[in-house]
Amino acid sequence: MKFLSRKEELILLTIWKLKDNAYGVPIREQIAESTGKYWSIGAVYDVLDRLISKGYLYAETSQPTAERGGKSKRFYFLTKKGHNLLLEIKSLEESMWADLPAPLLKKS
């Protein structure tokens, strides 16, 4: 199994969550909402580009629209490889958490 950085994992999960509305701004907003952390749009795009090069995502560009000043949107989608990797990560994390003794699972 390949391992991802935490940022890569969060981006993949966010794209899965957003479904057909996964493009730059909603991705960044969803991450901020889920984590309470602000990411610059540049940080988001760096990770998106890396995930595309690894084969976990692909992108499609929409037609330009007048309401966007003639600009298009670049939508991101999980590849089968990306989807399967997220399922493997979930299984691994559940397994790792399940093996912890109960006292360690309480806040100190």
C-alpha positions in Angstrom: 0.0 0.0 0.0 1.2 3.5 -0.9 1.2 6.1 1.9 0.0 9.6 1.4 0.8 12.8 3.3 -2.0 14.0 5.5 -2.7 16.9 3.2 -3.0 14.5 0.2 -5.4 12.3 2.2 -7.5 15.3 3.2 -7.7 16.5 -0.4 -8.8 13.0 -1.7 -11.4 12.7 1.1 -12.7 16.2 0.3 -13.0 15.5 -3.4 -14.9 12.3 -2.6 -17.2 14.3 -0.3 -17.8 17.1 -2.8 -18.6 14.6 -5.7 -19.3 16.6 -8.9 -18.6 20.0 -7.3 -14.9 19.5 -6.5 -12.9 22.5 -7.8 -10.5 24.9 -6.2 -12.6 27.1 -4.0 -15.1 24.5 -2.7 -12.2 22.2 -2.0 -10.5 24.8 0.1 -13.7 25.8 1.9 -14.6 22.2 2.7 -11.1 21.6 4.2 -11.4 24.7 6.3 -14.8 23.7 7.5 -13.7 20.1 8.3 -10.4 20.9 9.9 -10.7 24.4 11.2 -7.5 25.2 9.3 -7.0 27.7 6.5 -5.1 26.6 3.4 -4.0 29.0 0.7 -5.4 28.2 -2.7 -1.8 27.6 -3.9 -1.3 24.9 -1.2 -4.5 23.2 -2.4 -3.4 23.3 -6.1 0.1 22.0 -5.2 -1.5 18.9 -3.6 -4.0 18.5 -6.5 -1.2 18.5 -9.1 0.8 16.0 -7.1 -2.3 13.7 -6.7 -2.9 13.9 -10.5 0.7 13.0 -11.2 0.4 10.0 -8.9 -2.7 8.8 -10.7 -5.2 9.3 -7.8 -7.1 12.1 -9.5 -8.0 13.4 -12.9 -9.3 16.8 -13.9 -11.8 18.1 -16.4 -12.2 21.7 -17.5 -15.7 23.1 -17.9 -16.7 25.4 -20.6 -16.0 29.1 -19.9 -19.1 31.0 -18.6 -20.1 34.7 -18.7 -20.7 34.9 -15.0 -17.1 33.8 -14.4 -15.8 36.5 -16.8 -15.2 34.0 -19.6 -13.2 31.7 -17.3 -13.7 27.9 -16.9 -13.5 25.7 -13.8 -11.2 22.8 -13.4 -13.1 19.9 -11.7 -11.3 17.1 -9.9 -12.4 13.5 -9.7 -11.1 10.4 -7.9 -9.6 7.7 -10.2 -10.4 4.1 -9.4 -6.8 3.9 -8.0 -7.5 6.9 -5.7 -10.8 5.5 -4.5 -9.3 2.1 -3.7 -6.4 3.8 -1.9 -8.8 5.7 0.4 -10.6 2.5 1.2 -7.2 0.9 2.1 -6.3 3.9 4.3 -9.6 3.7 6.1 -9.2 0.0 6.8 -5.6 0.5 8.0 -6.6 3.3 10.3 -9.5 1.4 11.8 -7.2 -1.6 12.4 -4.6 0.6 14.1 -7.1 2.4 16.3 -8.8 -0.9 17.2 -5.5 -2.3 18.7 -5.1 0.6 21.2 -5.9 -0.1 24.9 -9.0 1.6 26.1 -7.2 4.0 28.6 -5.2 5.5 25.7 -8.4 6.4 23.9 -9.5 8.9 26.6 -8.5 12.5 26.5 -5.9 13.4 29.2 
